[in-house]
């Protein structure tokens, strides 16, 4: 595929140009590559992977490959092929500030090998726009990851409103209901009951008045940001939550934040081990977004000097600048301790096999869409995961959680051709996921030159 001058200018101007069209080959062959097995760990060397339309049609020994005439060839020699990466916690919409959608971020995900995302806070209008983006992407008119699921936040004051709130979220086209920390306990329990009656999933923050294990027991399918894990991994969890009794909204969150120093200081490894085992048995998935506590302890002195700064849209640069200026003026004294405790919690969760998925909360300040997913995988390794285990959190594990593992998440015949070709082995060093030569999304091939266009 090659871009015309007009198309290239269009990308540089908007990074989400709807007039760009992919050149799509009827068939593609990734020749003589190493196929990384994210499920069983049995990587296959010297394989040729054949793709027809948007599906993998065959994986054969390279010496036995019979490649049809007219097939687009991709040289896979001394390269490693992994499934397209998935970021399970992103924000494509600005439903609170009412700024324009973050469509500027879409090509950045793809340029970094992120072929799928989960949108965490949409609304009905956003869901309609997602459908439009999907049509444009399928037609080759837009460079974008697939939005694998999208949630709408539950806004509720009175518990009696729960059935109406849940019905509105379902009618809005959401795949799940997003819960935030400030939801009061009675309201949360009413939402859980109303959602269960409709067979509708909940995900998101564990409310600040609810224990992590209670949220898991009541069917909240994911817990984001390690919310309430800090409390759960301390022997004073009961005391902390008792002090939050009867609070909701900003007062509840403010109380939790005021207790944080006590919570972090009370971390106990044995308590965390016990909680982790029970959490693993519950089946609740964790999306820890480790990029956030890491960023809090590694703030750039001049974020505008980052070579990626120009990739942000002007209003996003203004937002980041405002937030980062305030953070610089009021440093967080707990940032380092929060990261240290996060690492300890993750180590306990790994030992207990708590189900995990990679997510980043992009575009939070200094969390660049696409780039940050690679940071997240590195943070998993920092907390004790092997590179292969980290890779699973962004490939097969999201597919399993979403019930899509029969069609995506690993490299096998009949699965969707969302693939990333790397210049070095990611199972030896997870940082090698950044060394991208080719991204194939839905069977469409983007080579390094085209990917570079998206990043300038």
C-alpha positions as CSV (number, residue, x, y, z in Angstrom):
1,X,0.0,0.0,0.0
2,X,1.2,3.5,-0.8
3,X,-0.5,6.8,0.1
4,X,-1.1,9.5,-2.5
5,X,0.3,13.0,-1.8
6,X,-3.2,14.2,-1.0
7,X,-4.0,11.3,1.3
8,X,-0.7,11.8,3.2
9,X,-1.4,15.5,3.6
10,X,-4.8,14.6,4.9
11,X,-3.4,12.3,7.6
12,X,-0.9,14.8,8.7
13,X,-3.6,17.4,9.1
14,X,-6.1,15.3,11.0
15,X,-4.7,11.8,11.8
16,X,-8.3,10.5,11.3
17,X,-9.0,11.4,7.7
18,X,-12.1,9.8,6.3
19,X,-11.0,10.3,2.7
20,X,-8.0,8.0,3.0
21,X,-8.5,4.5,1.5
22,X,-6.5,1.4,2.1
23,X,-5.2,-0.6,-0.8
24,X,-6.4,-4.1,0.0
25,X,-4.9,-7.3,-1.4
26,X,-7.2,-10.3,-1.9
27,X,-4.6,-12.4,-0.1
28,X,-1.5,-11.8,2.0
29,X,1.3,-14.1,3.0
30,X,3.6,-13.4,6.0
31,X,6.5,-15.5,4.8
32,X,8.9,-17.6,7.0
33,X,8.2,-16.0,10.4
34,X,8.1,-17.1,14.0
35,X,4.5,-17.4,15.2
36,X,4.2,-16.5,18.9
37,X,1.8,-18.8,20.7
38,X,0.1,-16.7,23.4
39,X,-2.1,-19.6,24.5
40,X,0.2,-22.6,24.9
41,X,3.6,-21.1,24.8
42,X,4.8,-23.3,21.9
43,X,6.1,-20.8,19.4
44,X,6.4,-22.1,15.8
45,X,9.4,-21.1,13.7
46,X,9.7,-20.9,9.9
47,X,6.0,-20.6,9.4
48,X,4.1,-18.9,6.5
49,X,0.8,-17.4,7.5
50,X,-1.8,-16.9,4.8
51,X,-4.5,-14.3,5.0
52,X,-7.6,-14.0,2.8
53,X,-9.7,-10.9,3.2
54,X,-9.9,-10.4,7.0
55,X,-9.1,-13.9,8.2
56,X,-6.2,-16.2,8.6
57,X,-6.7,-19.0,6.1
58,X,-3.7,-21.2,6.9
59,X,-0.4,-21.6,8.8
60,X,2.1,-23.9,7.1
61,X,5.8,-24.8,7.2
62,X,7.6,-22.2,5.2
63,X,9.3,-24.7,3.0
64,X,5.9,-26.3,2.1
65,X,4.0,-23.1,1.5
66,X,2.1,-22.8,-1.8
67,X,1.4,-19.1,-2.2
68,X,-1.2,-18.2,-4.8
69,X,-0.3,-15.8,-7.6
70,X,-1.1,-12.2,-6.9
71,X,-0.7,-12.6,-3.1
72,X,0.9,-9.6,-1.3
73,X,4.1,-10.9,0.3
74,X,5.3,-9.7,3.7
75,X,8.9,-10.8,4.6
76,X,8.7,-12.5,8.0
77,X,12.3,-13.7,8.2
78,X,14.0,-13.1,11.5
79,X,10.6,-11.6,12.7
80,X,8.1,-12.5,15.3
81,X,4.3,-12.5,14.6
82,X,2.0,-11.7,17.5
83,X,-1.8,-11.1,17.7
84,X,-2.9,-7.5,17.5
85,X,-2.7,-5.9,20.9
86,X,-5.8,-4.8,22.9
87,X,-6.1,-1.9,25.3
88,X,-9.0,-2.7,27.7
89,X,-9.4,0.7,29.2
90,X,-9.5,3.8,27.0
91,X,-11.5,7.0,26.6
92,X,-12.4,8.0,23.1
93,X,-15.0,10.5,24.3
94,X,-15.2,13.6,26.5
95,X,-18.7,13.2,27.8
96,X,-18.0,15.5,30.9
97,X,-16.1,18.3,29.2
98,X,-18.2,18.0,26.0
99,X,-15.1,18.4,23.9
100,X,-14.9,16.8,20.5
101,X,-14.3,13.0,20.5
102,X,-10.7,11.8,20.6
103,X,-10.7,10.5,17.1
104,X,-7.1,12.0,16.8
105,X,-6.1,9.0,18.9
106,X,-7.4,6.3,16.6
107,X,-4.4,6.1,14.2
108,X,-2.0,6.3,17.2
109,X,-3.4,3.0,18.5
110,X,-3.0,1.3,15.1
111,X,0.5,2.7,14.6
112,X,1.5,1.0,17.9
113,X,0.0,-2.4,17.0
114,X,-3.2,-1.8,19.1
115,X,-5.9,-3.2,16.9
116,X,-8.7,-3.4,19.6
117,X,-9.8,-1.2,22.5
118,X,-12.6,-1.2,25.1
119,X,-14.2,2.2,25.5
120,X,-15.0,2.9,29.2
121,X,-17.3,6.0,29.3
122,X,-19.5,6.7,26.3
123,X,-23.1,7.9,25.9
124,X,-25.8,7.1,23.5
125,X,-24.6,9.7,20.9
126,X,-21.1,8.3,21.3
127,X,-22.3,4.7,20.6
128,X,-23.9,5.9,17.4
129,X,-20.6,7.6,16.4
130,X,-18.7,4.4,17.2
131,X,-21.0,2.6,14.7
132,X,-20.1,5.2,12.1
133,X,-16.4,4.8,12.7
134,X,-16.8,1.0,12.4
135,X,-18.5,1.4,9.0
136,X,-15.7,3.7,7.8
137,X,-13.0,1.4,9.1
138,X,-14.6,-1.6,7.5
139,X,-14.8,0.3,4.2
140,X,-11.1,1.2,4.5
141,X,-11.8,4.9,4.9
142,X,-10.6,5.3,8.4
143,X,-7.5,4.1,10.3
144,X,-8.8,2.9,13.7
145,X,-8.8,-0.1,16.1
146,X,-11.9,-2.1,16.5
147,X,-13.9,-0.9,19.5
148,X,-14.5,-4.3,21.1
149,X,-16.9,-3.1,23.8
150,X,-18.2,0.2,25.0
151,X,-19.7,1.2,28.4
152,X,-22.0,4.0,29.5
153,X,-21.6,5.3,33.1
154,X,-24.3,4.9,35.7
155,X,-25.3,8.3,37.0
156,X,-27.6,7.8,40.0
157,X,-28.7,9.6,43.2
158,X,-31.6,7.6,44.4
159,X,-31.5,3.9,44.6
160,X,-35.1,3.6,43.4
161,X,-33.9,5.0,40.0
162,X,-31.7,2.0,39.3
163,X,-34.1,0.1,37.0
164,X,-34.6,3.3,34.9
165,X,-30.8,4.0,34.8
166,X,-30.0,0.5,33.7
167,X,-32.7,0.5,31.1
168,X,-31.4,3.8,29.7
169,X,-27.9,2.4,29.4
170,X,-29.1,-0.7,27.6
171,X,-31.3,1.4,25.3
172,X,-28.3,3.6,24.6
173,X,-26.5,0.7,23.0
174,X,-23.8,0.0,25.6
175,X,-22.2,-3.4,26.1
176,X,-21.8,-2.9,29.8
177,X,-22.6,-0.4,32.6
178,X,-19.6,1.6,33.9
179,X,-19.4,2.1,37.7
180,X,-17.5,5.0,39.3
181,X,-16.0,5.3,42.8
182,X,-18.5,7.8,44.0
183,X,-21.6,5.6,43.7
184,X,-23.0,5.1,47.2
185,X,-23.5,1.6,48.6
186,X,-27.4,1.5,48.4
187,X,-27.3,2.9,44.9
188,X,-24.6,0.4,43.9
189,X,-26.6,-2.6,45.3
190,X,-29.7,-1.4,43.5
191,X,-27.8,-1.1,40.2
192,X,-26.4,-4.6,40.7
193,X,-29.9,-6.0,41.2
194,X,-31.4,-4.1,38.3
195,X,-28.6,-5.2,36.0
196,X,-28.8,-8.8,37.1
197,X,-32.5,-8.8,36.4
198,X,-31.8,-7.7,32.8
199,X,-28.7,-10.0,32.5
200,X,-26.5,-6.9,31.8
201,X,-22.9,-6.8,32.9
202,X,-21.3,-4.2,35.2
203,X,-17.6,-3.1,35.1
204,X,-15.5,-0.3,36.3
205,X,-14.4,1.1,39.6
206,X,-15.3,-0.7,42.8
207,X,-17.2,2.0,44.7
208,X,-15.3,3.5,47.7
209,X,-17.8,2.1,50.1
210,X,-17.8,-1.5,48.8
211,X,-15.2,-4.2,49.4
212,X,-13.3,-5.7,46.5
213,X,-14.5,-9.2,47.4
214,X,-18.1,-8.0,47.7
215,X,-18.0,-6.4,44.3
216,X,-16.7,-9.7,42.9
217,X,-19.3,-11.8,44.7
218,X,-22.1,-9.5,43.4
219,X,-21.0,-10.0,39.8
220,X,-19.1,-6.9,38.9
221,X,-17.1,-8.4,36.1
222,X,-14.0,-6.1,36.2
223,X,-12.3,-3.9,38.7
224,X,-10.3,-1.1,37.2
225,X,-7.2,0.8,38.6
226,X,-6.8,-1.6,41.6
227,X,-9.7,0.3,43.2
228,X,-10.4,-1.1,46.7
229,X,-7.5,-3.6,46.3
230,X,-5.3,-1.3,48.5
231,X,-7.9,-1.5,51.3
232,X,-8.5,-5.2,50.7
233,X,-4.8,-5.9,51.2
234,X,-4.7,-4.3,54.6
235,X,-6.0,-5.6,58.0
236,X,-7.8,-2.3,58.5
237,X,-10.2,-2.6,55.5
238,X,-13.3,-2.9,57.8
239,X,-12.3,0.2,59.8
240,X,-11.7,2.2,56.7
241,X,-15.1,1.3,55.1
242,X,-16.9,1.8,58.4
243,X,-15.6,5.4,58.4
244,X,-17.1,5.8,54.9
245,X,-20.6,4.6,55.9
246,X,-23.5,6.7,54.6
247,X,-21.3,8.7,52.3
248,X,-21.7,9.1,48.5
249,X,-20.5,11.3,45.7
250,X,-17.7,13.7,46.3
251,X,-17.8,13.2,50.1
252,X,-17.2,9.5,49.7
253,X,-14.3,9.9,47.4
254,X,-12.8,12.7,49.5
255,X,-13.0,10.5,52.6
256,X,-11.2,7.6,50.8
257,X,-8.5,10.0,49.6
258,X,-8.0,11.4,53.1
259,X,-7.5,7.8,54.4
260,X,-5.0,6.8,51.7
261,X,-1.8,7.3,53.7
262,X,-3.2,5.0,56.4
263,X,-4.3,2.5,53.8
264,X,-0.9,2.3,52.1
265,X,0.9,2.1,55.4
266,X,-1.3,-0.8,56.5
267,X,-0.5,-3.0,53.4
268,X,0.1,-6.6,54.6
269,X,1.5,-9.3,52.4
270,X,-0.2,-12.2,54.1
271,X,-3.6,-10.4,54.0
272,X,-3.1,-9.7,50.3
273,X,-2.2,-13.3,49.6
274,X,-5.4,-14.5,51.2
275,X,-7.5,-11.9,49.4
276,X,-5.8,-12.7,46.1
277,X,-6.8,-16.4,46.4
278,X,-10.4,-15.6,47.0
279,X,-10.4,-13.0,44.2
280,X,-9.0,-15.6,41.8
281,X,-11.8,-18.0,42.8
282,X,-14.4,-15.4,42.2
283,X,-13.5,-15.0,38.5
284,X,-13.5,-11.2,38.5
285,X,-11.0,-9.7,36.1
286,X,-8.6,-6.9,37.1
287,X,-7.5,-4.1,34.8
288,X,-4.9,-2.4,36.9
289,X,-3.9,0.4,34.6
290,X,-0.4,0.4,36.1
291,X,0.6,3.2,33.7
292,X,-1.1,5.6,36.1
293,X,0.8,5.1,39.3
294,X,4.0,4.7,37.3
295,X,3.4,8.1,35.6
296,X,2.7,9.7,39.0
297,X,6.2,8.8,40.1
298,X,8.0,9.6,36.8
299,X,6.6,12.9,35.8
300,X,8.5,14.6,33.0
301,X,9.9,18.0,33.9
302,X,8.9,19.4,30.5
303,X,6.2,17.2,28.9
304,X,6.2,19.5,25.9
305,X,9.7,18.3,25.1
306,X,8.4,14.8,24.5
307,X,8.6,14.1,20.7
308,X,5.0,12.7,20.9
309,X,3.6,16.0,22.2
310,X,2.7,17.2,18.7
311,X,0.5,14.1,18.2
312,X,-2.0,15.5,20.7
313,X,-4.8,17.6,19.4
314,X,-4.6,21.3,20.5
315,X,-7.4,21.0,23.1
316,X,-5.8,17.9,24.5
317,X,-2.4,19.6,24.8
318,X,-4.2,22.4,26.7
319,X,-5.9,19.9,29.1
320,X,-2.6,18.1,29.8
321,X,-0.8,21.4,30.3
322,X,-3.4,22.6,32.8
323,X,-3.4,19.3,34.8
324,X,0.4,18.8,34.8
325,X,1.0,22.4,35.8
326,X,-1.3,21.9,38.8
327,X,0.4,18.6,39.7
328,X,3.9,20.3,39.5
329,X,2.7,23.0,41.9
330,X,1.2,20.4,44.3
331,X,3.3,17.3,44.3
332,X,1.6,14.1,45.5
333,X,3.5,12.9,48.6
334,X,2.0,9.4,48.3
335,X,2.9,8.7,44.7
336,X,6.1,6.7,45.3
337,X,4.4,4.7,48.1
338,X,1.3,4.1,45.9
339,X,3.5,2.6,43.2
340,X,5.4,0.4,45.6
341,X,2.2,-1.0,47.1
342,X,0.8,-1.5,43.6
343,X,3.7,-3.7,42.7
344,X,3.3,-5.8,45.9
345,X,-0.5,-6.2,45.2
346,X,0.3,-7.3,41.6
347,X,2.9,-9.8,42.8
348,X,0.3,-11.4,45.1
349,X,-2.4,-11.4,42.4
350,X,0.1,-13.1,40.0
351,X,0.9,-15.8,42.5
352,X,-2.8,-16.5,42.9
353,X,-3.6,-16.4,39.2
354,X,-6.0,-13.5,39.4
355,X,-7.3,-12.9,35.9
356,X,-5.7,-9.8,34.4
357,X,-6.0,-7.6,31.3
358,X,-3.9,-4.7,30.1
359,X,-5.5,-1.2,30.0
360,X,-4.0,2.3,30.2
361,X,-6.7,4.9,30.8
362,X,-5.4,6.8,27.7
363,X,-5.4,9.7,27.1
364,X,-4.8,10.7,30.7
365,X,-1.9,13.1,31.0
366,X,1.4,11.5,29.8
367,X,-0.5,8.4,28.9
368,X,-0.2,8.5,25.1
369,X,-2.7,6.4,23.2
370,X,-1.1,3.3,21.7
371,X,2.4,4.0,23.1
372,X,1.1,3.5,26.7
373,X,0.0,0.0,26.0
374,X,3.6,-1.0,25.6
375,X,4.4,0.9,28.8
376,X,1.7,-1.1,30.5
377,X,3.2,-4.4,29.4
378,X,6.5,-3.3,30.8
379,X,4.9,-2.4,34.1
380,X,3.4,-5.9,34.3
381,X,6.9,-7.3,33.9
382,X,8.2,-4.8,36.6
383,X,5.7,-6.4,39.0
384,X,6.9,-9.9,38.4
385,X,5.1,-11.1,35.3
386,X,7.1,-12.9,32.6
387,X,7.1,-11.2,29.1
388,X,4.8,-14.0,27.8
389,X,2.4,-13.6,30.7
390,X,2.3,-9.8,30.1
391,X,1.7,-10.4,26.4
392,X,-1.4,-12.6,27.2
393,X,-3.0,-9.7,29.1
394,X,-3.2,-7.8,25.9
395,X,-4.1,-10.6,23.5
396,X,-5.8,-13.9,24.4
397,X,-7.0,-12.8,27.8
398,X,-9.1,-9.8,26.6
399,X,-10.5,-12.1,23.9
400,X,-11.5,-14.7,26.5
401,X,-13.1,-12.0,28.7
402,X,-15.1,-10.7,25.8
403,X,-16.1,-14.1,24.6
404,X,-14.3,-13.6,21.4
405,X,-11.5,-16.1,21.7
406,X,-12.9,-18.3,19.0
407,X,-12.3,-15.5,16.4
408,X,-9.5,-13.4,17.9
409,X,-6.7,-13.1,20.5
410,X,-4.3,-15.7,19.1
411,X,-2.9,-16.7,15.7
412,X,-4.8,-19.6,14.2
413,X,-6.7,-20.5,11.0
414,X,-10.2,-18.8,10.7
415,X,-9.3,-16.2,13.3
416,X,-9.4,-12.5,12.4
417,X,-6.2,-11.2,10.7
418,X,-5.3,-8.6,13.3
419,X,-1.5,-9.2,13.5
420,X,1.7,-7.4,14.4
421,X,5.1,-8.3,13.0
422,X,8.0,-7.5,15.3
423,X,11.8,-7.2,14.7
424,X,12.7,-9.0,17.9
425,X,11.3,-11.6,20.3
426,X,8.8,-10.2,22.7
427,X,8.9,-13.3,24.9
428,X,12.5,-12.6,25.8
429,X,12.0,-8.9,26.4
430,X,8.5,-7.4,26.4
431,X,10.0,-4.0,25.3
432,X,10.4,-5.7,21.9
433,X,6.6,-5.2,21.3
434,X,7.6,-1.6,20.3
435,X,9.8,-2.8,17.4
436,X,7.0,-3.0,14.9
437,X,7.7,-3.7,11.2
438,X,4.1,-4.3,10.0
439,X,0.6,-4.0,11.4
440,X,-2.2,-6.1,9.7
441,X,-5.6,-5.0,10.8
442,X,-8.6,-6.8,9.4
443,X,-6.3,-8.1,6.6
444,X,-5.1,-4.7,5.6
445,X,-1.4,-4.2,5.6
446,X,0.4,-1.2,7.1
447,X,4.2,-1.4,6.6
448,X,6.7,0.6,8.7
449,X,6.7,3.5,6.2
450,X,2.9,3.9,6.4
451,X,3.0,3.6,10.2
452,X,5.6,6.3,10.4
453,X,3.2,8.6,8.5
454,X,0.7,8.3,11.3
455,X,3.2,9.4,13.8
456,X,4.4,12.6,12.2
